[in-house]
Amino acid sequence: MKKTNFNHLESLYWVFTQVCNDQCVHCYNDSGPNGGRLSDEECLQIISNLPDEIDRIILSGGEPIAKKKQLFLILDALKERYGSRSQIMLQTNGDLLTGEILDVLIEKGITRFDIASIDRYHKKAGEHLMNLAELFDSRGVDGSDKDPLIDKENYVKPKLSWGYWGATEDMWLGGNWARGRALKNSIWKKDPKHNFCAVLSGGIGFLNGGEDIPQEISIQLWKINPCCPGTYKAMGDARTEKISQVLARVSASPVFQRIDRGDPLGMGESVGISRAYAMARTEELDNICLWCDEFFKEHFDIEKLDKK
């Protein structure tokens, strides 16, 4: 059954800053000390344009704590708008997290912390994991639930918890997403058979969700996307457009209906691009995201929702 009311969203992943204390070689959005950023005013404009109901909001970066004052501003604005109706989650590398900051974050409504740096690509890798575990334990933050991003039960009935993960050759590496420094440094996943669009954080379910996949969209700074890596051009501008209206608009397009089904190889059929051609180009490009880029760059106009 197709969704028609986009004023309710199950999950929102918002990279509100690409500023980071680190500059990892695999980073898909080129985060670093000079990474992209929003003004406070732009952040508040985006919050005003969010749907009226959101079950889960994931704040990420960059490194959110590197923009601590702005993070606090965002949390205050989200609490004012949604109260306790939305679970607020934070993805952080943990480098800048202190007891004092953790206390403020909990007070401002964060119920889930994910340490997204336990891998060989981050400069501290896992060496500070035990210190973070002690810090969370001292504040009564439960560490037994390691994977809340997939299980819907974890944000329908949220609890104060934390977990950790990191980039691997199979998942959560710019290798799935041929983007940013991962692309520049040639450490992206060169596997045309890997359909990132069909897994969580890909495009699948961004309009309608599913039994196991939440309806989740991504906002990279201000760019409204069906997935974390994002389409070649954004579906809309969250600073000036209502997210619900953007989703309603693209939901009428057979192209985005195929993305919602996790089927980027079939997204061009309505504009004369065959599945066979899409498969051949994906094989040549070695990555499904690069085919998606090429499709929107050469064959389909996102603004007009029509073929070029």
C-alpha positions as CSV (number, residue, x, y, z in Angstrom):
1,M,0.0,0.0,0.0
2,K,1.5,3.3,-1.1
3,K,1.9,6.0,1.5
4,T,0.2,9.3,0.9
5,N,0.7,11.2,4.2
6,F,4.4,12.2,4.4
7,N,3.8,14.4,7.4
8,H,4.8,11.3,9.5
9,L,8.3,9.9,9.0
10,E,9.7,6.8,10.7
11,S,13.3,7.8,10.6
12,L,15.4,10.8,9.7
13,Y,19.2,10.7,9.3
14,W,20.6,14.3,9.4
15,V,24.2,15.2,8.8
16,F,23.9,18.8,10.1
17,T,27.7,19.4,9.9
18,Q,30.6,18.0,8.0
19,V,33.1,19.6,10.4
20,C,35.2,17.0,12.1
21,N,38.2,16.8,14.4
22,D,39.5,14.0,12.2
23,Q,39.9,13.6,8.4
24,C,39.5,9.9,7.7
25,V,40.7,8.6,4.3
26,H,37.5,6.7,3.7
27,C,35.0,9.5,4.6
28,Y,32.1,9.6,2.1
29,N,31.2,13.2,2.7
30,D,34.7,14.8,2.9
31,S,34.3,15.7,6.6
32,G,37.2,17.4,8.3
33,P,38.3,20.6,10.1
34,N,37.2,22.6,7.0
35,G,34.1,20.5,6.2
36,G,30.8,21.9,5.1
37,R,28.6,23.5,7.6
38,L,25.2,25.2,8.2
39,S,24.5,28.5,10.0
40,D,22.4,28.3,13.1
41,E,19.6,30.0,11.2
42,E,19.7,27.4,8.5
43,C,19.5,24.6,11.1
44,L,16.4,26.2,12.6
45,Q,14.8,26.7,9.1
46,I,15.4,22.9,8.4
47,I,13.8,21.9,11.7
48,S,10.7,24.1,10.9
49,N,10.4,22.2,7.6
50,L,10.5,18.7,9.1
51,P,7.4,16.6,9.2
52,D,5.0,17.0,12.1
53,E,5.8,13.5,13.4
54,I,9.1,11.7,13.3
55,D,9.7,8.5,15.3
56,R,13.5,8.7,15.2
57,I,16.0,11.4,14.5
58,I,19.6,10.5,14.0
59,L,22.1,13.4,14.2
60,S,25.4,12.8,12.6
61,G,28.4,14.4,10.9
62,G,31.2,15.1,10.5
63,E,31.6,15.1,14.2
64,P,28.5,16.6,15.9
65,I,30.4,17.4,19.1
66,A,32.9,19.5,17.1
67,K,30.0,21.9,16.6
68,K,28.8,21.5,20.2
69,K,27.0,24.8,20.6
70,Q,25.1,24.2,17.4
71,L,24.3,20.6,18.4
72,F,22.8,22.0,21.7
73,L,20.8,24.5,19.7
74,I,19.4,21.8,17.5
75,L,18.5,19.5,20.5
76,D,16.7,22.4,22.2
77,A,14.7,23.2,19.0
78,L,13.8,19.5,18.5
79,K,12.7,19.1,22.1
80,E,10.5,22.2,21.7
81,R,8.9,20.9,18.6
82,Y,8.6,17.2,19.3
83,G,8.8,16.9,23.1
84,S,9.4,13.2,23.9
85,R,7.5,11.9,20.9
86,S,10.8,11.4,18.9
87,Q,13.8,9.3,19.8
88,I,16.9,11.4,19.4
89,M,20.1,9.4,18.5
90,L,23.6,10.7,18.1
91,Q,26.4,9.2,15.9
92,T,29.8,10.4,17.1
93,N,33.4,9.2,16.9
94,G,33.6,9.7,20.7
95,D,36.9,11.6,20.6
96,L,35.5,14.8,22.1
97,L,32.9,13.2,24.5
98,T,33.4,14.0,28.2
99,G,31.3,13.4,31.2
100,E,30.2,17.0,31.3
101,I,29.1,16.9,27.6
102,L,27.4,13.5,28.1
103,D,25.4,14.9,31.0
104,V,24.2,17.8,28.9
105,L,23.3,15.6,25.9
106,I,21.3,13.2,28.0
107,E,19.5,16.2,29.7
108,K,18.7,17.6,26.3
109,G,17.0,14.4,25.2
110,I,19.4,12.0,23.5
111,T,18.5,8.4,24.3
112,R,20.9,6.6,22.0
113,F,24.6,7.1,21.4
114,D,26.5,5.3,18.6
115,I,30.3,5.3,18.5
116,A,31.0,5.1,14.8
117,S,34.8,4.9,14.9
118,I,35.8,1.5,16.0
119,D,37.8,0.5,12.9
120,R,41.2,0.8,11.3
121,Y,40.4,3.9,9.4
122,H,39.9,6.3,12.4
123,K,43.0,7.6,14.0
124,K,42.1,6.3,17.5
125,A,40.5,3.1,16.1
126,G,39.3,1.2,19.1
127,E,41.9,2.3,21.7
128,H,39.4,4.5,23.6
129,L,36.5,2.0,23.6
130,M,37.1,0.9,27.2
131,N,37.2,4.5,28.4
132,L,34.0,5.3,26.6
133,A,32.4,2.1,28.1
134,E,33.4,3.3,31.6
135,L,32.0,6.8,30.9
136,F,28.6,5.5,29.6
137,D,28.4,3.0,32.5
138,S,29.0,5.8,35.0
139,R,25.9,7.6,33.7
140,G,23.7,4.5,33.6
141,V,23.7,4.3,29.8
142,D,23.1,0.6,28.8
143,G,25.6,-1.0,26.5
144,S,24.0,-4.4,25.9
145,D,22.1,-3.4,22.7
146,K,24.6,-3.1,19.9
147,D,22.4,-2.7,16.8
148,P,19.4,-0.4,17.3
149,L,19.5,1.1,13.8
150,I,17.8,-2.0,12.2
151,D,15.4,-3.2,14.8
152,K,12.3,-1.0,14.8
153,E,11.5,-2.0,18.4
154,N,14.5,0.0,19.5
155,Y,13.0,3.3,18.5
156,V,9.3,2.5,19.0
157,K,10.2,1.8,22.7
158,P,13.5,3.7,23.2
159,K,15.8,3.3,26.2
160,L,19.0,5.1,27.2
161,S,21.7,3.0,25.5
162,W,24.9,3.1,23.5
163,G,26.7,0.9,21.0
164,Y,29.6,0.9,18.6
165,W,30.5,-0.1,15.0
166,G,32.9,1.0,12.3
167,A,33.8,0.7,8.6
168,T,34.6,-2.6,7.1
169,E,35.3,-3.8,3.6
170,D,31.7,-5.0,3.3
171,M,29.7,-2.4,5.1
172,W,29.8,1.2,6.3
173,L,32.8,2.0,4.2
174,G,32.8,4.6,1.5
175,G,33.4,1.5,-0.5
176,N,29.7,0.8,-0.7
177,W,29.3,4.5,-1.4
178,A,31.7,5.6,-4.1
179,R,31.9,9.1,-2.7
180,G,34.2,11.6,-1.1
181,R,37.7,10.6,0.0
182,A,36.8,6.9,-0.4
183,L,36.4,7.6,-4.1
184,K,39.5,9.8,-4.3
185,N,41.6,7.3,-2.4
186,S,40.2,4.3,-4.4
187,I,39.1,2.4,-1.3
188,W,35.4,2.1,-2.3
189,K,33.7,-1.2,-2.8
190,K,34.3,-2.3,-6.4
191,D,31.5,-4.9,-6.6
192,P,28.7,-4.2,-9.2
193,K,26.7,-7.0,-7.7
194,H,26.4,-5.3,-4.3
195,N,23.1,-3.4,-4.3
196,F,23.6,-0.9,-1.5
197,C,20.2,0.6,-2.4
198,A,18.5,-2.5,-1.1
199,V,19.8,-2.2,2.5
200,L,19.1,0.1,5.4
201,S,20.7,3.6,4.7
202,G,20.2,2.9,1.0
203,G,17.1,4.1,-0.9
204,I,14.8,1.2,-0.1
205,G,11.7,2.1,1.9
206,F,12.4,5.9,1.8
207,L,8.8,6.5,0.7
208,N,6.9,3.5,2.2
209,G,9.2,1.7,4.6
210,G,8.6,-2.0,5.2
211,E,8.2,-4.7,7.7
212,D,11.9,-4.8,8.6
213,I,13.1,-1.5,7.0
214,P,12.0,1.8,8.5
215,Q,10.9,4.6,6.2
216,E,14.1,6.7,6.4
217,I,15.4,9.6,4.5
218,S,18.7,11.4,4.7
219,I,19.5,15.1,4.8
220,Q,23.1,15.9,4.1
221,L,23.4,19.4,5.4
222,W,20.4,20.8,3.6
223,K,20.1,18.2,0.7
224,I,17.1,15.9,1.0
225,N,18.0,12.4,-0.2
226,P,16.5,9.0,-0.4
227,C,19.7,7.5,1.0
228,C,22.9,8.3,2.9
229,P,25.2,8.7,-0.1
230,G,22.5,10.8,-1.9
231,T,21.5,11.2,-5.5
232,Y,23.6,13.2,-7.9
233,K,21.4,16.2,-7.2
234,A,19.2,16.4,-4.1
235,M,15.4,15.8,-4.2
236,G,15.0,19.2,-2.5
237,D,16.3,21.9,-0.2
238,A,15.3,21.4,3.5
239,R,16.1,25.0,4.2
240,T,13.3,26.3,1.9
241,E,11.0,23.3,1.3
242,K,8.7,21.2,3.5
243,I,10.2,17.7,3.5
244,S,6.6,16.2,3.4
245,Q,5.9,18.1,0.2
246,V,9.2,17.0,-1.4
247,L,8.5,13.4,-0.6
248,A,4.9,13.7,-1.9
249,R,6.2,15.2,-5.2
250,V,8.8,12.5,-5.9
251,S,6.5,9.7,-4.8
252,A,4.5,10.2,-8.1
253,S,7.6,9.4,-10.1
254,P,8.2,5.8,-11.3
255,V,11.9,6.5,-11.0
256,F,11.7,7.1,-7.3
257,Q,9.2,4.4,-6.8
258,R,11.8,1.9,-8.0
259,I,14.4,3.4,-5.6
260,D,11.8,3.0,-2.8
261,R,11.8,-0.7,-3.8
262,G,15.6,-0.9,-3.7
263,D,15.8,-1.4,-7.4
264,P,18.1,1.2,-9.0
265,L,18.7,-1.1,-12.0
266,G,15.1,-0.7,-12.9
267,M,14.7,3.0,-12.1
268,G,15.2,4.1,-15.7
269,E,12.7,1.9,-17.4
270,S,10.0,4.5,-17.3
271,V,12.2,6.9,-19.3
272,G,13.5,4.4,-21.8
273,I,16.6,3.1,-20.0
274,S,16.5,-0.7,-20.0
275,R,17.5,-2.9,-17.1
276,A,20.0,-4.6,-19.3
277,Y,21.7,-1.2,-20.1
278,A,21.7,-0.3,-16.4
279,M,23.3,-3.7,-15.5
280,A,25.9,-3.3,-18.2
281,R,26.9,0.2,-17.0
282,T,27.0,-0.9,-13.4
283,E,29.4,-3.7,-14.4
284,E,31.6,-1.2,-16.2
285,L,31.5,1.3,-13.4
286,D,32.0,-1.4,-10.7
287,N,29.5,0.2,-8.3
288,I,25.7,0.7,-8.2
289,C,26.0,4.2,-6.7
290,L,28.1,5.3,-9.7
291,W,25.4,4.1,-12.0
292,C,22.9,6.1,-10.0
293,D,25.0,9.2,-10.4
294,E,25.3,8.6,-14.1
295,F,21.6,8.1,-14.5
296,F,20.7,11.4,-12.7
297,K,23.5,13.3,-14.4
298,E,22.8,12.2,-18.0
299,H,19.3,10.7,-18.2
300,F,16.9,12.2,-15.6
301,D,16.2,15.7,-14.4
302,I,15.3,15.6,-10.7
303,E,13.9,19.1,-10.7
304,K,11.5,18.4,-13.6
305,L,11.0,14.7,-12.7
306,D,11.4,13.9,-16.4
307,K,13.9,12.5,-18.8
308,K,16.6,14.8,-20.1
